[in-house]
Amino acid sequence: MTLTKDVMPRLARTTHSDWPVRNDHCFQRIVLDTICGGVWYDHLHRPAYKNLTFQQAERAVWLCDKIIAGDVNLAALDAQSLVWRGKEGPAKLLGQDGRARY
């Protein structure tokens, strides 16, 4: 939770100003939706951090590390998360199948 609550928002305001989101809840939404393969609260009870399996928690940390390192396209993950939620994400970040291009 430290990564999405503190580290990533701080990076978004400083060295990673090109990221499409700045707020902790946005990072949490993107990471949780990605590891769940859809809207996280359709897969987990709330609060998510108390209901993740060990494997899901490990994957969330791994994903945060990859986002921070620039190895995973945060904008594409955000777009996919918004599509899962019925909101329009930037179409250029999605492939022909409608899924995010990482």
Biopython code that builds the backbone (N, CA, C, O; Angstrom):
import numpy as np
from Bio.PDB.StructureBuilder import StructureBuilder

atoms = [
    (1, "MET", "N", (0.818, -1.188, 0.000)),
    (1, "MET", "CA", (0.000, 0.000, 0.000)),
    (1, "MET", "C", (0.865, 1.256, 0.000)),
    (1, "MET", "O", (0.452, 2.305, -0.495)),
    (2, "THR", "N", (2.057, 1.142, 0.554)),
    (2, "THR", "CA", (2.973, 2.280, 0.562)),
    (2, "THR", "C", (3.289, 2.733, -0.859)),
    (2, "THR", "O", (3.402, 3.931, -1.119)),
    (3, "LEU", "N", (3.429, 1.795, -1.765)),
    (3, "LEU", "CA", (3.758, 2.154, -3.146)),
    (3, "LEU", "C", (2.658, 2.988, -3.791)),
    (3, "LEU", "O", (2.945, 4.026, -4.386)),
    (4, "THR", "N", (1.406, 2.556, -3.684)),
    (4, "THR", "CA", (0.312, 3.279, -4.338)),
    (4, "THR", "C", (-0.151, 4.489, -3.544)),
    (4, "THR", "O", (-0.682, 5.437, -4.121)),
    (5, "LYS", "N", (0.038, 4.473, -2.252)),
    (5, "LYS", "CA", (-0.435, 5.578, -1.410)),
    (5, "LYS", "C", (0.574, 6.717, -1.309)),
    (5, "LYS", "O", (0.188, 7.885, -1.276)),
    (6, "ASP", "N", (1.857, 6.387, -1.260)),
    (6, "ASP", "CA", (2.882, 7.406, -1.043)),
    (6, "ASP", "C", (3.878, 7.540, -2.198)),
    (6, "ASP", "O", (4.054, 8.620, -2.761)),
    (7, "VAL", "N", (4.520, 6.430, -2.538)),
    (7, "VAL", "CA", (5.630, 6.477, -3.494)),
    (7, "VAL", "C", (5.178, 6.925, -4.883)),
    (7, "VAL", "O", (5.738, 7.870, -5.439)),
    (8, "MET", "N", (4.187, 6.268, -5.439)),
    (8, "MET", "CA", (3.777, 6.580, -6.807)),
    (8, "MET", "C", (3.173, 7.984, -6.948)),
    (8, "MET", "O", (3.491, 8.669, -7.920)),
    (9, "PRO", "N", (2.319, 8.443, -6.025)),
    (9, "PRO", "CA", (1.847, 9.826, -6.137)),
    (9, "PRO", "C", (2.992, 10.847, -6.054)),
    (9, "PRO", "O", (2.973, 11.864, -6.748)),
    (10, "ARG", "N", (3.980, 10.572, -5.207)),
    (10, "ARG", "CA", (5.127, 11.484, -5.099)),
    (10, "ARG", "C", (5.913, 11.501, -6.415)),
    (10, "ARG", "O", (6.311, 12.565, -6.889)),
    (11, "LEU", "N", (6.134, 10.332, -6.996)),
    (11, "LEU", "CA", (6.833, 10.266, -8.281)),
    (11, "LEU", "C", (6.044, 10.982, -9.376)),
    (11, "LEU", "O", (6.629, 11.658, -10.223)),
    (12, "ALA", "N", (4.726, 10.836, -9.362)),
    (12, "ALA", "CA", (3.880, 11.477, -10.375)),
    (12, "ALA", "C", (3.985, 12.998, -10.312)),
    (12, "ALA", "O", (3.829, 13.679, -11.326)),
    (13, "ARG", "N", (4.248, 13.523, -9.133)),
    (13, "ARG", "CA", (4.384, 14.972, -8.970)),
    (13, "ARG", "C", (5.803, 15.460, -9.257)),
    (13, "ARG", "O", (6.031, 16.663, -9.377)),
    (14, "THR", "N", (6.753, 14.537, -9.366)),
    (14, "THR", "CA", (8.154, 14.940, -9.540)),
    (14, "THR", "C", (8.737, 14.321, -10.814)),
    (14, "THR", "O", (8.551, 14.857, -11.906)),
    (15, "THR", "N", (9.427, 13.220, -10.678)),
    (15, "THR", "CA", (10.192, 12.648, -11.790)),
    (15, "THR", "C", (9.358, 11.943, -12.851)),
    (15, "THR", "O", (9.848, 11.718, -13.958)),
    (16, "HIS", "N", (8.130, 11.593, -12.551)),
    (16, "HIS", "CA", (7.272, 10.869, -13.501)),
    (16, "HIS", "C", (6.046, 11.716, -13.863)),
    (16, "HIS", "O", (4.917, 11.226, -13.857)),
    (17, "SER", "N", (6.282, 12.969, -14.171)),
    (17, "SER", "CA", (5.174, 13.898, -14.416)),
    (17, "SER", "C", (4.386, 13.570, -15.687)),
    (17, "SER", "O", (3.329, 14.154, -15.924)),
    (18, "ASP", "N", (4.888, 12.645, -16.502)),
    (18, "ASP", "CA", (4.163, 12.240, -17.707)),
    (18, "ASP", "C", (3.093, 11.181, -17.428)),
    (18, "ASP", "O", (2.325, 10.827, -18.323)),
    (19, "TRP", "N", (3.038, 10.680, -16.204)),
    (19, "TRP", "CA", (2.017, 9.691, -15.862)),
    (19, "TRP", "C", (0.625, 10.315, -15.963)),
    (19, "TRP", "O", (0.463, 11.502, -15.680)),
    (20, "PRO", "N", (-0.381, 9.534, -16.362)),
    (20, "PRO", "CA", (-1.722, 10.083, -16.563)),
    (20, "PRO", "C", (-2.513, 10.318, -15.273)),
    (20, "PRO", "O", (-3.562, 10.962, -15.305)),
    (21, "VAL", "N", (-2.032, 9.813, -14.153)),
    (21, "VAL", "CA", (-2.734, 9.984, -12.876)),
    (21, "VAL", "C", (-1.764, 10.486, -11.820)),
    (21, "VAL", "O", (-0.550, 10.327, -11.951)),
    (22, "ARG", "N", (-2.308, 11.095, -10.771)),
    (22, "ARG", "CA", (-1.490, 11.646, -9.690)),
    (22, "ARG", "C", (-1.934, 11.170, -8.303)),
    (22, "ARG", "O", (-1.133, 11.139, -7.368)),
    (23, "ASN", "N", (-3.189, 10.808, -8.176)),
    (23, "ASN", "CA", (-3.767, 10.531, -6.861)),
    (23, "ASN", "C", (-3.641, 9.062, -6.466)),
    (23, "ASN", "O", (-3.685, 8.166, -7.309)),
    (24, "ASP", "N", (-3.483, 8.841, -5.162)),
    (24, "ASP", "CA", (-3.292, 7.479, -4.657)),
    (24, "ASP", "C", (-4.429, 6.547, -5.046)),
    (24, "ASP", "O", (-4.185, 5.401, -5.422)),
    (25, "HIS", "N", (-5.671, 7.022, -4.961)),
    (25, "HIS", "CA", (-6.791, 6.137, -5.281)),
    (25, "HIS", "C", (-6.792, 5.732, -6.756)),
    (25, "HIS", "O", (-7.291, 4.659, -7.098)),
    (26, "CYS", "N", (-6.249, 6.563, -7.623)),
    (26, "CYS", "CA", (-6.154, 6.207, -9.046)),
    (26, "CYS", "C", (-5.131, 5.097, -9.256)),
    (26, "CYS", "O", (-5.384, 4.151, -10.001)),
    (27, "PHE", "N", (-3.973, 5.210, -8.600)),
    (27, "PHE", "CA", (-2.972, 4.143, -8.696)),
    (27, "PHE", "C", (-3.537, 2.840, -8.134)),
    (27, "PHE", "O", (-3.322, 1.768, -8.701)),
    (28, "GLN", "N", (-4.254, 2.936, -7.027)),
    (28, "GLN", "CA", (-4.835, 1.738, -6.422)),
    (28, "GLN", "C", (-5.858, 1.109, -7.355)),
    (28, "GLN", "O", (-5.882, -0.112, -7.507)),
    (29, "ARG", "N", (-6.696, 1.913, -7.975)),
    (29, "ARG", "CA", (-7.693, 1.403, -8.932)),
    (29, "ARG", "C", (-7.009, 0.679, -10.079)),
    (29, "ARG", "O", (-7.388, -0.439, -10.426)),
    (30, "ILE", "N", (-6.009, 1.310, -10.664)),
    (30, "ILE", "CA", (-5.330, 0.737, -11.828)),
    (30, "ILE", "C", (-4.653, -0.580, -11.472)),
    (30, "ILE", "O", (-4.807, -1.572, -12.185)),
    (31, "VAL", "N", (-3.909, -0.592, -10.381)),
    (31, "VAL", "CA", (-3.183, -1.805, -9.987)),
    (31, "VAL", "C", (-4.162, -2.916, -9.620)),
    (31, "VAL", "O", (-4.001, -4.052, -10.067)),
    (32, "LEU", "N", (-5.163, -2.605, -8.821)),
    (32, "LEU", "CA", (-6.121, -3.634, -8.408)),
    (32, "LEU", "C", (-6.923, -4.170, -9.588)),
    (32, "LEU", "O", (-7.109, -5.381, -9.711)),
    (33, "ASP", "N", (-7.399, -3.283, -10.453)),
    (33, "ASP", "CA", (-8.141, -3.741, -11.634)),
    (33, "ASP", "C", (-7.261, -4.645, -12.497)),
    (33, "ASP", "O", (-7.727, -5.660, -13.016)),
    (34, "THR", "N", (-5.997, -4.277, -12.647)),
    (34, "THR", "CA", (-5.092, -5.064, -13.492)),
    (34, "THR", "C", (-4.855, -6.450, -12.915)),
    (34, "THR", "O", (-4.916, -7.440, -13.644)),
    (35, "ILE", "N", (-4.587, -6.535, -11.626)),
    (35, "ILE", "CA", (-4.309, -7.860, -11.058)),
    (35, "ILE", "C", (-5.566, -8.718, -10.975)),
    (35, "ILE", "O", (-5.479, -9.946, -10.940)),
    (36, "CYS", "N", (-6.737, -8.078, -10.942)),
    (36, "CYS", "CA", (-7.998, -8.835, -10.894)),
    (36, "CYS", "C", (-8.538, -9.148, -12.289)),
    (36, "CYS", "O", (-9.407, -10.008, -12.438)),
    (37, "GLY", "N", (-8.033, -8.461, -13.305)),
    (37, "GLY", "CA", (-8.525, -8.682, -14.660)),
    (37, "GLY", "C", (-9.904, -8.104, -14.891)),
    (37, "GLY", "O", (-10.661, -8.604, -15.722)),
    (38, "GLY", "N", (-10.231, -7.063, -14.167)),
    (38, "GLY", "CA", (-11.528, -6.396, -14.269)),
    (38, "GLY", "C", (-11.698, -5.476, -13.081)),
    (38, "GLY", "O", (-10.760, -5.265, -12.312)),
    (39, "VAL", "N", (-12.883, -4.932, -12.929)),
    (39, "VAL", "CA", (-13.144, -4.017, -11.813)),
    (39, "VAL", "C", (-12.907, -4.768, -10.505)),
    (39, "VAL", "O", (-13.575, -5.764, -10.225)),
    (40, "TRP", "N", (-11.965, -4.292, -9.716)),
    (40, "TRP", "CA", (-11.491, -5.064, -8.559)),
    (40, "TRP", "C", (-12.592, -5.419, -7.587)),
    (40, "TRP", "O", (-12.577, -6.517, -7.031)),
    (41, "TYR", "N", (-13.551, -4.533, -7.358)),
    (41, "TYR", "CA", (-14.567, -4.832, -6.347)),
    (41, "TYR", "C", (-15.604, -5.838, -6.833)),
    (41, "TYR", "O", (-16.485, -6.239, -6.072)),
    (42, "ASP", "N", (-15.503, -6.248, -8.096)),
    (42, "ASP", "CA", (-16.292, -7.383, -8.574)),
    (42, "ASP", "C", (-15.607, -8.706, -8.231)),
    (42, "ASP", "O", (-16.203, -9.774, -8.373)),
    (43, "HIS", "N", (-14.351, -8.632, -7.778)),
    (43, "HIS", "CA", (-13.549, -9.821, -7.489)),
    (43, "HIS", "C", (-13.113, -9.926, -6.027)),
    (43, "HIS", "O", (-12.804, -11.017, -5.548)),
    (44, "LEU", "N", (-13.089, -8.809, -5.328)),
    (44, "LEU", "CA", (-12.587, -8.770, -3.947)),
    (44, "LEU", "C", (-13.586, -8.076, -3.036)),
    (44, "LEU", "O", (-14.307, -7.171, -3.458)),
    (45, "HIS", "N", (-13.619, -8.509, -1.787)),
    (45, "HIS", "CA", (-14.379, -7.770, -0.784)),
    (45, "HIS", "C", (-13.585, -6.528, -0.395)),
    (45, "HIS", "O", (-12.366, -6.479, -0.559)),
    (46, "ARG", "N", (-14.284, -5.538, 0.114)),
    (46, "ARG", "CA", (-13.630, -4.309, 0.573)),
    (46, "ARG", "C", (-13.275, -4.435, 2.044)),
    (46, "ARG", "O", (-13.991, -5.115, 2.780)),
    (47, "PRO", "N", (-12.222, -3.822, 2.493)),
    (47, "PRO", "CA", (-11.194, -3.126, 1.729)),
    (47, "PRO", "C", (-10.271, -4.122, 1.037)),
    (47, "PRO", "O", (-9.956, -5.182, 1.579)),
    (48, "ALA", "N", (-9.855, -3.767, -0.145)),
    (48, "ALA", "CA", (-9.072, -4.685, -0.980)),
    (48, "ALA", "C", (-7.792, -5.133, -0.298)),
    (48, "ALA", "O", (-7.446, -6.313, -0.349)),
    (49, "TYR", "N", (-7.086, -4.212, 0.337)),
    (49, "TYR", "CA", (-5.780, -4.571, 0.904)),
    (49, "TYR", "C", (-5.902, -5.632, 1.995)),
    (49, "TYR", "O", (-4.936, -6.344, 2.269)),
    (50, "LYS", "N", (-7.053, -5.748, 2.613)),
    (50, "LYS", "CA", (-7.246, -6.776, 3.641)),
    (50, "LYS", "C", (-7.732, -8.103, 3.055)),
    (50, "LYS", "O", (-7.746, -9.122, 3.746)),
    (51, "ASN", "N", (-8.124, -8.088, 1.800)),
    (51, "ASN", "CA", (-8.721, -9.276, 1.200)),
    (51, "ASN", "C", (-7.942, -9.858, 0.027)),
    (51, "ASN", "O", (-8.392, -10.816, -0.602)),
    (52, "LEU", "N", (-6.783, -9.290, -0.270)),
    (52, "LEU", "CA", (-5.927, -9.850, -1.315)),
    (52, "LEU", "C", (-5.327, -11.166, -0.846)),
    (52, "LEU", "O", (-4.998, -11.322, 0.331)),
    (53, "THR", "N", (-5.185, -12.105, -1.761)),
    (53, "THR", "CA", (-4.419, -13.304, -1.436)),
    (53, "THR", "C", (-2.945, -12.910, -1.411)),
    (53, "THR", "O", (-2.575, -11.831, -1.874)),
    (54, "PHE", "N", (-2.117, -13.779, -0.877)),
    (54, "PHE", "CA", (-0.681, -13.512, -0.864)),
    (54, "PHE", "C", (-0.166, -13.330, -2.291)),
    (54, "PHE", "O", (0.640, -12.438, -2.555)),
    (55, "GLN", "N", (-0.634, -14.175, -3.208)),
    (55, "GLN", "CA", (-0.201, -14.092, -4.599)),
    (55, "GLN", "C", (-0.649, -12.781, -5.248)),
    (55, "GLN", "O", (0.108, -12.177, -6.008)),
    (56, "GLN", "N", (-1.865, -12.343, -4.955)),
    (56, "GLN", "CA", (-2.343, -11.072, -5.504)),
    (56, "GLN", "C", (-1.521, -9.911, -4.955)),
    (56, "GLN", "O", (-1.181, -8.985, -5.692)),
    (57, "ALA", "N", (-1.203, -9.959, -3.673)),
    (57, "ALA", "CA", (-0.386, -8.903, -3.072)),
    (57, "ALA", "C", (1.002, -8.869, -3.706)),
    (57, "ALA", "O", (1.532, -7.797, -4.001)),
    (58, "GLU", "N", (1.585, -10.046, -3.913)),
    (58, "GLU", "CA", (2.896, -10.114, -4.574)),
    (58, "GLU", "C", (2.827, -9.552, -5.991)),
    (58, "GLU", "O", (3.716, -8.818, -6.422)),
    (59, "ARG", "N", (1.780, -9.897, -6.695)),
    (59, "ARG", "CA", (1.627, -9.404, -8.073)),
    (59, "ARG", "C", (1.426, -7.896, -8.088)),
    (59, "ARG", "O", (1.931, -7.216, -8.982)),
    (60, "ALA", "N", (0.699, -7.363, -7.113)),
    (60, "ALA", "CA", (0.487, -5.919, -7.036)),
    (60, "ALA", "C", (1.810, -5.190, -6.818)),
    (60, "ALA", "O", (2.074, -4.177, -7.466)),
    (61, "VAL", "N", (2.631, -5.693, -5.921)),
    (61, "VAL", "CA", (3.942, -5.074, -5.668)),
    (61, "VAL", "C", (4.807, -5.169, -6.916)),
    (61, "VAL", "O", (5.459, -4.198, -7.301)),
    (62, "TRP", "N", (4.813, -6.343, -7.551)),
    (62, "TRP", "CA", (5.582, -6.533, -8.779)),
    (62, "TRP", "C", (5.135, -5.535, -9.845)),
    (62, "TRP", "O", (5.969, -4.920, -10.509)),
    (63, "LEU", "N", (3.816, -5.372, -10.009)),
    (63, "LEU", "CA", (3.284, -4.458, -11.013)),
    (63, "LEU", "C", (3.674, -3.018, -10.700)),
    (63, "LEU", "O", (4.068, -2.277, -11.601)),
    (64, "CYS", "N", (3.570, -2.615, -9.446)),
    (64, "CYS", "CA", (3.991, -1.263, -9.058)),
    (64, "CYS", "C", (5.457, -1.038, -9.398)),
    (64, "CYS", "O", (5.816, 0.001, -9.952)),
    (65, "ASP", "N", (6.297, -1.998, -9.074)),
    (65, "ASP", "CA", (7.732, -1.884, -9.379)),
    (65, "ASP", "C", (7.963, -1.743, -10.879)),
    (65, "ASP", "O", (8.796, -0.943, -11.304)),
    (66, "LYS", "N", (7.231, -2.513, -11.684)),
    (66, "LYS", "CA", (7.370, -2.443, -13.141)),
    (66, "LYS", "C", (6.884, -1.097, -13.681)),
    (66, "LYS", "O", (7.486, -0.543, -14.601)),
    (67, "ILE", "N", (5.805, -0.575, -13.115)),
    (67, "ILE", "CA", (5.302, 0.741, -13.523)),
    (67, "ILE", "C", (6.345, 1.805, -13.203)),
    (67, "ILE", "O", (6.669, 2.635, -14.053)),
    (68, "ILE", "N", (6.866, 1.784, -11.991)),
    (68, "ILE", "CA", (7.864, 2.764, -11.559)),
    (68, "ILE", "C", (9.100, 2.708, -12.453)),
    (68, "ILE", "O", (9.658, 3.745, -12.810)),
    (69, "ALA", "N", (9.524, 1.504, -12.811)),
    (69, "ALA", "CA", (10.719, 1.334, -13.649)),
    (69, "ALA", "C", (10.466, 1.717, -15.110)),
    (69, "ALA", "O", (11.409, 1.851, -15.891)),
    (70, "GLY", "N", (9.204, 1.892, -15.474)),
    (70, "GLY", "CA", (8.877, 2.219, -16.856)),
    (70, "GLY", "C", (8.786, 1.002, -17.759)),
    (70, "GLY", "O", (8.770, 1.131, -18.983)),
    (71, "ASP", "N", (8.726, -0.175, -17.159)),
    (71, "ASP", "CA", (8.641, -1.420, -17.928)),
    (71, "ASP", "C", (7.212, -1.770, -18.332)),
    (71, "ASP", "O", (6.999, -2.620, -19.197)),
    (72, "VAL", "N", (6.243, -1.119, -17.712)),
    (72, "VAL", "CA", (4.828, -1.339, -18.010)),
    (72, "VAL", "C", (4.205, 0.023, -18.290)),
    (72, "VAL", "O", (4.497, 0.996, -17.594)),
    (73, "ASN", "N", (3.359, 0.097, -19.294)),
    (73, "ASN", "CA", (2.736, 1.339, -19.723)),
    (73, "ASN", "C", (1.547, 1.678, -18.810)),
    (73, "ASN", "O", (0.470, 1.097, -18.939)),
    (74, "LEU", "N", (1.757, 2.611, -17.902)),
    (74, "LEU", "CA", (0.709, 3.006, -16.959)),
    (74, "LEU", "C", (-0.503, 3.581, -17.680)),
    (74, "LEU", "O", (-1.638, 3.319, -17.281)),
    (75, "ALA", "N", (-0.284, 4.355, -18.726)),
    (75, "ALA", "CA", (-1.406, 4.942, -19.464)),
    (75, "ALA", "C", (-2.284, 3.851, -20.081)),
    (75, "ALA", "O", (-3.508, 3.980, -20.104)),
    (76, "ALA", "N", (-1.666, 2.785, -20.577)),
    (76, "ALA", "CA", (-2.440, 1.677, -21.147)),
    (76, "ALA", "C", (-3.227, 0.951, -20.067)),
    (76, "ALA", "O", (-4.379, 0.573, -20.281)),
    (77, "LEU", "N", (-2.606, 0.755, -18.904)),
    (77, "LEU", "CA", (-3.323, 0.111, -17.794)),
    (77, "LEU", "C", (-4.497, 0.970, -17.345)),
    (77, "LEU", "O", (-5.574, 0.450, -17.055)),
    (78, "ASP", "N", (-4.294, 2.279, -17.289)),
    (78, "ASP", "CA", (-5.366, 3.199, -16.913)),
    (78, "ASP", "C", (-6.504, 3.119, -17.931)),
    (78, "ASP", "O", (-7.676, 3.057, -17.560)),
    (79, "ALA", "N", (-6.149, 3.122, -19.213)),
    (79, "ALA", "CA", (-7.168, 3.038, -20.263)),
    (79, "ALA", "C", (-7.974, 1.748, -20.141)),
    (79, "ALA", "O", (-9.199, 1.764, -20.268)),
    (80, "GLN", "N", (-7.284, 0.627, -19.893)),
    (80, "GLN", "CA", (-7.982, -0.652, -19.747)),
    (80, "GLN", "C", (-8.902, -0.631, -18.534)),
    (80, "GLN", "O", (-10.030, -1.120, -18.601)),
    (81, "SER", "N", (-8.433, -0.071, -17.432)),
    (81, "SER", "CA", (-9.247, 0.026, -16.225)),
    (81, "SER", "C", (-10.522, 0.828, -16.499)),
    (81, "SER", "O", (-11.609, 0.454, -16.058)),
    (82, "LEU", "N", (-10.376, 1.922, -17.224)),
    (82, "LEU", "CA", (-11.540, 2.751, -17.541)),
    (82, "LEU", "C", (-12.513, 2.021, -18.464)),
    (82, "LEU", "O", (-13.727, 2.172, -18.326)),
    (83, "VAL", "N", (-11.994, 1.239, -19.394)),
    (83, "VAL", "CA", (-12.863, 0.442, -20.276)),
    (83, "VAL", "C", (-13.655, -0.561, -19.449)),
    (83, "VAL", "O", (-14.864, -0.703, -19.630)),
    (84, "TRP", "N", (-12.973, -1.260, -18.539)),
    (84, "TRP", "CA", (-13.673, -2.219, -17.683)),
    (84, "TRP", "C", (-14.780, -1.543, -16.890)),
    (84, "TRP", "O", (-15.781, -2.179, -16.561)),
    (85, "ARG", "N", (-14.615, -0.275, -16.582)),
    (85, "ARG", "CA", (-15.589, 0.462, -15.791)),
    (85, "ARG", "C", (-16.636, 1.168, -16.649)),
    (85, "ARG", "O", (-17.482, 1.895, -16.128)),
    (86, "GLY", "N", (-16.581, 0.955, -17.956)),
    (86, "GLY", "CA", (-17.561, 1.561, -18.847)),
    (86, "GLY", "C", (-17.293, 3.013, -19.146)),
    (86, "GLY", "O", (-18.186, 3.734, -19.593)),
    (87, "LYS", "N", (-16.070, 3.454, -18.904)),
    (87, "LYS", "CA", (-15.673, 4.831, -19.203)),
    (87, "LYS", "C", (-14.708, 4.779, -20.373)),
    (87, "LYS", "O", (-13.983, 3.798, -20.540)),
    (88, "GLU", "N", (-14.695, 5.812, -21.170)),
    (88, "GLU", "CA", (-13.809, 5.803, -22.329)),
    (88, "GLU", "C", (-12.382, 6.093, -21.920)),
    (88, "GLU", "O", (-12.089, 7.114, -21.298)),
    (89, "GLY", "N", (-11.504, 5.182, -22.278)),
    (89, "GLY", "CA", (-10.078, 5.419, -22.143)),
    (89, "GLY", "C", (-9.545, 5.839, -23.498)),
    (89, "GLY", "O", (-10.238, 5.685, -24.503)),
    (90, "PRO", "N", (-8.332, 6.367, -23.552)),
    (90, "PRO", "CA", (-7.756, 6.754, -24.841)),
    (90, "PRO", "C", (-7.651, 5.546, -25.771)),
    (90, "PRO", "O", (-6.909, 4.606, -25.485)),
    (91, "ALA", "N", (-8.381, 5.567, -26.871)),
    (91, "ALA", "CA", (-8.446, 4.431, -27.791)),
    (91, "ALA", "C", (-7.086, 4.075, -28.363)),
    (91, "ALA", "O", (-6.843, 2.910, -28.677)),
    (92, "LYS", "N", (-6.198, 5.041, -28.507)),
    (92, "LYS", "CA", (-4.891, 4.755, -29.102)),
    (92, "LYS", "C", (-4.060, 3.816, -28.240)),
    (92, "LYS", "O", (-3.109, 3.209, -28.734)),
    (93, "LEU", "N", (-4.399, 3.686, -26.967)),
    (93, "LEU", "CA", (-3.653, 2.816, -26.071)),
    (93, "LEU", "C", (-4.207, 1.400, -26.053)),
    (93, "LEU", "O", (-3.654, 0.515, -25.401)),
    (94, "LEU", "N", (-5.299, 1.194, -26.771)),
    (94, "LEU", "CA", (-5.924, -0.124, -26.789)),
    (94, "LEU", "C", (-5.704, -0.784, -28.140)),
    (94, "LEU", "O", (-5.706, -0.114, -29.172)),
    (95, "GLY", "N", (-5.518, -2.067, -28.132)),
    (95, "GLY", "CA", (-5.372, -2.827, -29.369)),
    (95, "GLY", "C", (-6.714, -3.030, -30.036)),
    (95, "GLY", "O", (-7.741, -2.591, -29.518)),
    (96, "GLN", "N", (-6.716, -3.687, -31.176)),
    (96, "GLN", "CA", (-7.952, -3.932, -31.911)),
    (96, "GLN", "C", (-8.934, -4.779, -31.121)),
    (96, "GLN", "O", (-10.143, -4.707, -31.343)),
    (97, "ASP", "N", (-8.419, -5.578, -30.202)),
    (97, "ASP", "CA", (-9.293, -6.415, -29.383)),
    (97, "ASP", "C", (-9.872, -5.653, -28.193)),
    (97, "ASP", "O", (-10.621, -6.218, -27.396)),
    (98, "GLY", "N", (-9.520, -4.356, -28.071)),
    (98, "GLY", "CA", (-10.044, -3.542, -26.983)),
    (98, "GLY", "C", (-9.283, -3.678, -25.682)),
    (98, "GLY", "O", (-9.678, -3.091, -24.675)),
    (99, "ARG", "N", (-8.188, -4.447, -25.681)),
    (99, "ARG", "CA", (-7.398, -4.630, -24.460)),
    (99, "ARG", "C", (-6.168, -3.738, -24.505)),
    (99, "ARG", "O", (-5.687, -3.369, -25.577)),
    (100, "ALA", "N", (-5.674, -3.402, -23.337)),
    (100, "ALA", "CA", (-4.526, -2.503, -23.231)),
    (100, "ALA", "C", (-3.284, -3.096, -23.869)),
    (100, "ALA", "O", (-3.027, -4.296, -23.776)),
    (101, "ARG", "N", (-2.515, -2.225, -24.523)),
    (101, "ARG", "CA", (-1.199, -2.606, -25.044)),
    (101, "ARG", "C", (-0.181, -2.187, -23.998)),
    (101, "ARG", "O", (0.045, -0.996, -23.784)),
    (102, "TYR", "N", (0.430, -3.164, -23.348)),
    (102, "TYR", "CA", (1.372, -2.885, -22.280)),
    (102, "TYR", "C", (2.721, -2.596, -22.872)),
    (102, "TYR", "O", (3.674, -2.332, -22.138)),
]
sb = StructureBuilder()
sb.init_structure("model")
sb.init_model(0)
sb.init_chain("A")
sb.init_seg("    ")
for serial, (resi, resn, name, xyz) in enumerate(atoms, 1):
    if name == "N":
        sb.init_residue(resn, " ", resi, " ")
    sb.init_atom(name, np.array(xyz, "f"), 0.0, 1.0, " ", f" {name:<3s}", serial, name[0])
structure = sb.get_structure()
